[in-house]
């Protein structure tokens, strides 16, 4: 009788443990596949950041409050980053004369390797360094699935658009929220209109 009870208790225990493991796997899968909870949404004030530059000095996002900003969070170790940074670089070159500030935040751990990467890939927009996203993570959230994220910020500091996936900035429709914030070629700055 005792061995039958012992077997029954073990069977129930095994079923309970298997159920808990299954629930943990299902919840984990659901969490990883669910959209990232946005800490900063369109219409919110962009949280200020102060970070060291990859090359030298420090910079604050708030220093650019009078200009439209595209804030890009990335890590050069992610497979998509090389192609994406080239798209961001083209946007920067296309619109810097019209007042657009493109500001990168690199989440890479090794600063020297990051410097070499940016130099070898001819990145000319300013890039700040936040190893592991210790500063930007609590304010903006960290990109998931090894994909860069971008925030289009209006001159007053309000977030206009959040892109959680890489954006092909040559696409007119995707670039339109940025273009709305810029003066026409040869026109007055958007903040003065």
Buried (B, 14 or more C-beta within 10 A) or exposed (E): EEEEEEEEEEEEEEEEEEEEEEEEEEEEEEEEEEEEEBBBEEEBEBBEBEBBEBEEEEBEBEEBBEBBBBBBBBBBBBEBBEEBBBBBBEBBEBBEEBBBBBBBBBBBEEBEEBBEBBEEEEBEBBBBBBBEBEBBBEBBBBBBEEBBBBBBBBBEBEBBBBBBEBBEBEEEEBBEBBBEBBBEEEEEBBBEE
